[in-house]
Amino acid sequence: MKIVSASEAVEVIKSNKRVFVHSVAMAPQQLVKAMAARAPGLRGVEVCHLHTEGEAPYADPALKDSFHVNSLFIGANVRHTIKAGNGSYTPVFLSEVPFLFRGNILPVDVALIQVSPPDKHGYCSLGSSVDATLAAVQQARSVVAQVNPNVPRSHGDGIIHHTEINFGVEVNDAMLTHEIRQPDETEQKIGRNVASLIEDGSTLQMGIGAIPNAVLGELEHLKDLGIHTEMFSDGILPLVEKGVINGIRKKVQPGNIIAGFALGSQKLYDFIDDNPVVNLCDIEWVNDTKVIRKNPKVVSINSAIEVDLTGQVCADSIGTRMYSGVGGQMDFIRGASLSEGGKPIIALPSVTRRGESRIVPFLKKGAGVVTTRAHVHYIVTEYGIADLYGKSIEQRAKALASIAHPEHRERVYHEFTKAKQY
């Protein structure tokens, strides 16, 4: 690893090549800013990544001749690119993203990453995001790393030797943090409804946000919960401290918290740092259905944009407008459904902020189906739980209408039955 300045390091990026950017909180801010500063001398560079925190200056539509964003999961900092024409979305299961790199479907020319300084043996850590970044690093022709002493040294798969890095840029930047707001009354009701489905000894998968935190806040009375999830945040920490989450009933690495990445406060990163209980691993393995299903009572909790009365779940688009991504929802929906005693759950408020129903007779025109009606089991809103597994279309429609907002129930069900498509 040759130590250079950020501007020198990004000179390895050439026109018409593909650049991968480290995921989530590990997005190397000084490197992406240095890359964007090179825009006048670059053309047709594809910048590929999952969700990233922080700034994404290369996504500026004014730089469209220099950079094109290829999002494998669309975050807020690049969402505008698709509408502006300097960005694309590639739908893919999160578990299969590493294969896109390893299988040379998306060859990586340069990987821009962030790591901890080498230890006494010369090994650096990928910190709080291993996910698909490990595969990108392994396949990249050139690896450029921001070397930062504030990066937590995580256990698991994200350990790379300094000789695997071509150029290092020494920085001393604070980690990117993400503050989770407190659940509102609706989210607390959803949390209680979801929590009522969770038993002692369950293995949890959940994302980030107010609803997952609301669920976790209702679980203090349970025993021996485990974590095997694509990501986790601060919400698990109180349950770990109280011994509610101990993982002793898990079959896959019992006692350990398994994830692909983490995002949250500095307290979360301090918890991860050199903690042998936390294993951050290659997402190809973490999200593998064959691995997930080995654990007992897997409870998968995911969100949705809208759900139609047949049980089709739209989670990546608002009509034709691409909003987020497929992510790991289907990996865990299927893994949980195949787990002994498992429960795949989709949890969402009954209405949007504008008061529009999110339980709908039919998905919006152009909306994408992430979880199919054949895969869905539990749908949860603040008004209750609809168990759709093994139910006919008519039974599903009645169950889902019953957990819609009272102001929309009759209309939603009437529009569905009036169409007479089922």
Secondary structure per residue as TSV (DSSP state, phi and psi in degrees):
chain	resnum	aa	ss	phi	psi
A	1	M	-	360.0	116.1
A	2	K	E	-91.8	123.7
A	3	I	E	-83.1	122.4
A	4	V	-	-140.0	178.9
A	5	S	-	-79.8	164.3
A	6	A	H	-61.2	-42.4
A	7	S	H	-64.7	-36.6
A	8	E	H	-69.3	-40.7
A	9	A	H	-61.6	-41.7
A	10	V	G	-79.2	-0.1
A	11	E	G	-65.7	-17.0
A	12	V	G	-69.2	-17.9
A	13	I	-	-78.0	126.2
A	14	K	-	-118.0	161.8
A	15	S	T	-60.0	147.1
A	16	N	T	62.9	27.4
A	17	K	-	-113.8	168.0
A	18	R	E	-106.7	131.6
A	19	V	E	-117.3	130.2
A	20	F	E	-100.6	137.6
A	21	V	E	-112.3	130.1
A	22	H	-	-51.0	144.4
A	23	S	-	-81.2	156.2
A	24	V	B	52.5	-126.5
A	25	A	T	-71.8	-11.1
A	26	M	T	-90.7	2.8
A	27	A	-	-55.1	120.4
A	28	P	-	-78.4	95.9
A	29	Q	H	-60.4	-41.9
A	30	Q	H	-68.4	-33.1
A	31	L	H	-72.2	-42.3
A	32	V	H	-69.1	-32.3
A	33	K	H	-68.4	-39.5
A	34	A	H	-66.5	-37.5
A	35	M	H	-63.8	-45.6
A	36	A	H	-62.2	-33.7
A	37	A	H	-66.4	-19.6
A	38	R	T	-86.8	4.1
A	39	A	G	-48.9	-43.0
A	40	P	G	-59.2	-26.1
A	41	G	G	-101.1	6.9
A	42	L	-	-123.0	148.9
A	43	R	-	-140.3	137.2
A	44	G	S	66.7	29.1
A	45	V	E	-80.7	126.1
A	46	E	E	-92.7	122.7
A	47	V	E	-104.4	116.0
A	48	C	E	-115.8	134.9
A	49	H	E	-169.5	167.6
A	50	L	S	-84.4	-161.8
A	51	H	-	-60.6	136.5
A	52	T	B	-127.6	144.9
A	53	E	-	-89.5	170.2
A	54	G	S	80.3	-162.3
A	55	E	-	-84.8	151.8
A	56	A	-	-133.9	70.2
A	57	P	G	-62.3	-24.3
A	58	Y	G	-67.3	-15.4
A	59	A	G	-85.3	0.5
A	60	D	-	-61.9	122.7
A	61	P	G	-55.8	-23.7
A	62	A	G	-66.3	-17.8
A	63	L	G	-104.4	21.1
A	64	K	T	-61.6	-27.7
A	65	D	T	-72.9	-23.9
A	66	S	T	-93.0	-40.3
A	67	F	E	-131.9	139.8
A	68	H	E	-124.9	125.2
A	69	V	E	-86.9	125.5
A	70	N	E	-112.2	99.5
A	71	S	E	-88.7	126.6
A	72	L	S	-90.0	-11.7
A	73	F	S	-158.1	125.5
A	74	I	-	-87.6	118.6
A	75	G	-	-98.8	169.4
A	76	A	T	-61.6	-30.3
A	77	N	T	-76.3	-9.3
A	78	V	T	-129.3	4.5
A	79	R	T	-59.7	-32.4
A	80	H	H	-68.7	-18.2
A	81	T	H	-67.1	-33.9
A	82	I	H	-65.8	-45.0
A	83	K	H	-65.0	-36.9
A	84	A	H	-78.4	-15.9
A	85	G	T	93.2	4.9
A	86	N	S	-112.2	26.0
A	87	G	E	-150.5	155.0
A	88	S	E	-135.1	161.2
A	89	Y	E	-122.3	129.0
A	90	T	-	-108.9	106.4
A	91	P	-	-72.5	131.6
A	92	V	-	-164.0	144.2
A	93	F	-	-64.0	138.4
A	94	L	G	-57.0	-36.4
A	95	S	G	-63.1	-20.6
A	96	E	G	-101.2	-3.6
A	97	V	H	-60.1	-44.4
A	98	P	H	-56.3	-34.1
A	99	F	H	-67.9	-29.9
A	100	L	H	-58.2	-35.6
A	101	F	H	-83.7	-49.7
A	102	R	H	-68.0	-29.5
A	103	G	T	-87.4	4.9
A	104	N	T	63.1	22.0
A	105	I	S	-73.9	-39.2
A	106	L	S	-122.1	82.4
A	107	P	-	-61.5	136.0
A	108	V	-	-101.6	120.7
A	109	D	S	-84.2	-44.8
A	110	V	E	-136.7	132.1
A	111	A	E	-108.8	122.7
A	112	L	E	-100.5	113.6
A	113	I	E	-130.6	175.8
A	114	Q	E	-132.6	134.8
A	115	V	E	-137.9	165.7
A	116	S	-	-77.4	160.4
A	117	P	-	-60.8	154.8
A	118	P	-	-61.4	142.4
A	119	D	-	-80.9	-171.2
A	120	K	T	-66.3	-14.7
A	121	H	T	-98.8	-0.3
A	122	G	S	91.7	12.1
A	123	Y	E	-100.5	135.7
A	124	C	E	-105.3	160.1
A	125	S	E	-113.1	143.3
A	126	L	-	-78.7	5.2
A	127	G	T	69.7	-131.6
A	128	S	T	-87.4	0.8
A	129	S	B	-137.8	107.0
A	130	V	-	-100.2	-51.0
A	131	D	T	26.1	-117.3
A	132	A	T	-97.1	-1.8
A	133	T	H	-64.5	-38.2
A	134	L	H	-57.4	-45.0
A	135	A	H	-63.5	-40.3
A	136	A	H	-63.1	-41.7
A	137	V	H	-64.2	-43.4
A	138	Q	H	-64.4	-30.2
A	139	Q	H	-99.9	-15.7
A	140	A	-	-66.4	143.5
A	141	R	S	-71.7	-32.2
A	142	S	E	-137.5	138.1
A	143	V	E	-119.5	124.6
A	144	V	E	-118.2	125.9
A	145	A	E	-123.6	136.7
A	146	Q	E	-83.6	119.1
A	147	V	E	-100.6	114.2
A	148	N	-	-132.3	120.4
A	149	P	T	-66.6	-12.5
A	150	N	T	-87.0	-5.1
A	151	V	S	-72.8	127.2
A	152	P	-	-67.9	138.9
A	153	R	-	-85.2	102.7
A	154	S	-	-91.0	147.7
A	155	H	E	-84.6	161.8
A	156	G	E	119.6	-139.6
A	157	D	S	-89.5	-13.7
A	158	G	-	-86.3	41.7
A	159	I	E	-109.1	118.9
A	160	I	E	-127.1	144.6
A	161	H	E	-79.1	147.7
A	162	H	G	-60.5	-21.7
A	163	T	G	-72.9	-13.3
A	164	E	G	-83.1	-4.8
A	165	I	-	-107.7	127.5
A	166	N	S	-78.1	-48.0
A	167	F	E	-131.5	135.2
A	168	G	E	-117.2	140.2
A	169	V	E	-121.2	115.5
A	170	E	E	-79.9	126.7
A	171	V	-	-134.9	169.6
A	172	N	-	-139.4	62.1
A	173	D	-	-99.4	144.6
A	174	A	-	-66.2	149.4
A	175	M	-	-65.7	147.0
A	176	L	-	-72.1	126.1
A	177	T	-	-112.9	162.5
A	178	H	-	-136.3	115.5
A	179	E	-	-86.7	129.7
A	180	I	-	-98.0	122.8
A	181	R	-	-72.9	159.5
A	182	Q	-	-70.8	141.9
A	183	P	-	-61.9	141.2
A	184	D	-	-84.1	-176.1
A	185	E	H	-61.1	-41.7
A	186	T	H	-63.1	-45.5
A	187	E	H	-66.6	-33.7
A	188	Q	H	-65.5	-38.7
A	189	K	H	-65.6	-41.9
A	190	I	H	-61.8	-43.7
A	191	G	H	-57.9	-42.4
A	192	R	H	-66.0	-39.9
A	193	N	H	-64.4	-44.1
A	194	V	H	-64.5	-45.0
A	195	A	H	-59.7	-28.8
A	196	S	T	-65.7	-16.9
A	197	L	T	-90.9	-9.7
A	198	I	-	-95.8	134.5
A	199	E	-	-114.0	166.4
A	200	D	T	-53.3	141.0
A	201	G	T	81.1	5.9
A	202	S	-	-72.3	151.3
A	203	T	E	-106.8	123.3
A	204	L	E	-101.2	140.8
A	205	Q	E	-128.4	125.2
A	206	M	E	-155.3	160.0
A	207	G	-	-94.1	-147.9
A	208	I	S	-113.6	148.2
A	209	G	S	134.7	-179.7
A	210	A	H	-67.6	-38.9
A	211	I	H	-67.3	-49.5
A	212	P	H	-55.4	-40.6
A	213	N	H	-65.2	-36.7
A	214	A	H	-64.0	-39.1
A	215	V	H	-63.2	-50.9
A	216	L	H	-59.8	-33.6
A	217	G	T	-67.5	-13.0
A	218	E	T	-103.2	11.1
A	219	L	-	-111.1	8.9
A	220	E	T	-64.6	-20.3
A	221	H	T	-83.7	-6.8
A	222	L	-	-89.2	170.3
A	223	K	-	-127.9	147.4
A	224	D	S	58.0	43.3
A	225	L	B	-78.2	152.7
A	226	G	E	-126.0	164.5
A	227	I	E	-125.0	120.0
A	228	H	B	-139.3	102.5
A	229	T	-	-148.9	156.7
A	230	E	S	-69.2	-31.3
A	231	M	E	-152.8	160.4
A	232	F	E	-144.7	164.9
A	233	S	-	-136.9	-165.7
A	234	D	G	-60.8	-22.5
A	235	G	G	-57.0	-25.5
A	236	I	G	-81.4	-19.2
A	237	L	H	-60.4	-45.9
A	238	P	H	-60.3	-35.6
A	239	L	H	-72.7	-31.1
A	240	V	H	-68.2	-44.9
A	241	E	H	-62.7	-33.0
A	242	K	T	-85.9	-6.0
A	243	G	T	83.3	3.1
A	244	V	S	-66.0	-42.7
A	245	I	B	-94.9	109.9
A	246	N	-	-134.6	-12.7
A	247	G	-	68.7	15.7
A	248	I	T	-73.9	-17.4
A	249	R	T	-97.8	-1.0
A	250	K	-	-67.8	153.6
A	251	K	S	-98.1	-28.8
A	252	V	S	-97.1	111.9
A	253	Q	S	48.7	63.4
A	254	P	T	-56.4	140.0
A	255	G	T	90.2	-17.4
A	256	N	-	-101.3	147.9
A	257	I	E	-89.0	119.6
A	258	I	E	-110.3	130.7
A	259	A	E	-157.9	169.8
A	260	G	S	-96.5	-31.2
A	261	F	E	-159.2	170.2
A	262	A	E	-141.3	150.3
A	263	L	-	-148.2	129.1
A	264	G	S	174.5	-138.9
A	265	S	-	-88.8	174.2
A	266	Q	H	-63.0	-32.2
A	267	K	H	-59.6	-38.6
A	268	L	H	-63.7	-45.7
A	269	Y	H	-65.9	-35.0
A	270	D	H	-64.9	-36.2
A	271	F	H	-64.0	-39.2
A	272	I	H	-72.3	-34.7
A	273	D	T	-56.5	115.9
A	274	D	T	53.4	33.1
A	275	N	-	-100.2	109.1
A	276	P	T	-66.9	-12.5
A	277	V	T	-74.6	-26.9
A	278	V	E	-98.7	118.0
A	279	N	E	-115.2	112.4
A	280	L	E	-95.9	123.4
A	281	C	-	-129.3	168.5
A	282	D	-	-56.1	126.9
A	283	I	H	-67.5	-20.3
A	284	E	H	-62.1	-33.6
A	285	W	H	-87.6	-47.2
A	286	V	H	-54.6	-45.6
A	287	N	T	-95.1	11.5
A	288	D	-	-71.8	122.7
A	289	T	H	-55.1	-37.0
A	290	K	H	-64.3	-32.1
A	291	V	H	-78.8	-47.7
A	292	I	H	-56.5	-44.9
A	293	R	T	-69.1	-14.6
A	294	K	T	-68.1	-27.7
A	295	N	S	-76.4	147.2
A	296	P	T	-81.5	150.5
A	297	K	T	49.2	48.3
A	298	V	E	-68.8	123.3
A	299	V	E	-109.3	112.9
A	300	S	E	-103.2	120.9
A	301	I	E	-118.5	112.5
A	302	N	E	-130.2	167.3
A	303	S	-	-110.1	176.5
A	304	A	-	-151.6	158.9
A	305	I	S	-86.3	-43.5
A	306	E	E	-157.3	157.6
A	307	V	E	-133.4	130.3
A	308	D	E	-88.5	170.2
A	309	L	T	-71.7	-4.8
A	310	T	T	-93.6	-8.9
A	311	G	-	103.0	5.8
A	312	Q	-	-71.9	131.9
A	313	V	E	-109.5	118.0
A	314	C	E	-97.9	121.1
A	315	A	-	-130.8	-2.4
A	316	D	S	-121.2	-4.3
A	317	S	E	-148.5	156.4
A	318	I	E	-111.7	96.2
A	319	G	T	62.6	-126.3
A	320	T	T	-84.9	-7.9
A	321	R	E	-84.8	114.2
A	322	M	E	-69.6	132.1
A	323	Y	-	-119.5	-40.0
A	324	S	S	-140.3	-100.3
A	325	G	-	179.7	172.3
A	326	V	-	-67.6	-42.9
A	327	G	T	56.7	-144.2
A	328	G	T	-103.0	13.0
A	329	Q	H	-56.3	-50.5
A	330	M	H	-70.9	-31.8
A	331	D	H	-55.9	-45.8
A	332	F	H	-87.1	-29.7
A	333	I	H	-58.2	-46.6
A	334	R	H	-71.2	-42.4
A	335	G	H	-61.0	-42.2
A	336	A	H	-66.7	-40.4
A	337	S	H	-65.8	-26.8
A	338	L	H	-91.5	-11.6
A	339	S	S	-72.4	144.3
A	340	E	T	-64.0	115.1
A	341	G	T	76.9	14.2
A	342	G	-	-74.0	157.0
A	343	K	E	-139.9	105.3
A	344	P	E	-82.3	127.8
A	345	I	E	-128.3	134.6
A	346	I	E	-109.6	121.6
A	347	A	E	-119.9	132.4
A	348	L	-	-157.9	151.4
A	349	P	-	-65.7	153.1
A	350	S	S	-71.7	-23.0
A	351	V	B	-135.2	160.4
A	352	T	-	-78.5	177.1
A	353	R	T	-63.3	-24.1
A	354	R	T	-87.3	-0.2
A	355	G	S	88.0	7.1
A	356	E	-	-80.1	141.7
A	357	S	B	-67.6	136.6
A	358	R	S	-98.3	-8.5
A	359	I	E	-97.3	112.2
A	360	V	E	-123.8	152.8
A	361	P	S	-64.0	-39.5
A	362	F	S	-143.7	144.4
A	363	L	-	-62.8	153.4
A	364	K	-	-59.8	152.2
A	365	K	T	-57.6	126.9
A	366	G	T	88.2	-5.6
A	367	A	-	-67.0	146.6
A	368	G	-	-98.1	145.5
A	369	V	-	-95.3	116.2
A	370	V	S	-91.4	-50.4
A	371	T	B	-107.7	122.9
A	372	T	-	-76.8	165.0
A	373	R	T	-65.6	-21.0
A	374	A	T	-80.6	-23.0
A	375	H	T	-92.1	-22.0
A	376	V	-	-71.6	144.9
A	377	H	-	-121.5	-79.4
A	378	Y	E	-101.9	132.0
A	379	I	E	-115.7	130.8
A	380	V	E	-127.7	130.6
A	381	T	E	-125.2	-175.9
A	382	E	T	-68.2	-11.7
A	383	Y	T	-100.2	2.3
A	384	G	E	143.7	-167.3
A	385	I	E	-124.1	129.0
A	386	A	E	-110.8	114.4
A	387	D	E	-93.2	107.8
A	388	L	-	-96.6	-10.5
A	389	Y	T	-65.8	127.8
A	390	G	T	78.1	8.2
A	391	K	-	-97.4	147.3
A	392	S	-	-73.1	169.5
A	393	I	H	-58.5	-44.3
A	394	E	H	-64.6	-42.1
A	395	Q	H	-64.1	-39.4
A	396	R	H	-63.2	-44.8
A	397	A	H	-59.2	-43.7
A	398	K	H	-66.7	-41.7
A	399	A	H	-65.7	-42.7
A	400	L	H	-71.3	-38.8
A	401	A	H	-61.2	-32.0
A	402	S	H	-70.3	-19.8
A	403	I	T	-107.8	8.2
A	404	A	S	-74.2	167.3
A	405	H	-	-62.3	137.9
A	406	P	T	-51.8	-32.6
A	407	E	T	-70.2	-17.5
A	408	H	T	-113.2	-12.4
A	409	R	H	-55.1	-54.4
A	410	E	H	-63.3	-44.4
A	411	R	H	-63.4	-46.2
A	412	V	H	-59.6	-46.4
A	413	Y	H	-69.9	-38.6
A	414	H	H	-63.9	-44.1
A	415	E	H	-63.7	-36.2
A	416	F	H	-66.8	-49.2
A	417	T	H	-71.6	-30.6
A	418	K	H	-65.2	-32.6
A	419	A	H	-67.6	-26.9
A	420	K	T	54.4	41.2
A	421	Q	-	-91.7	-10.9
A	422	Y	-	-128.4	360.0
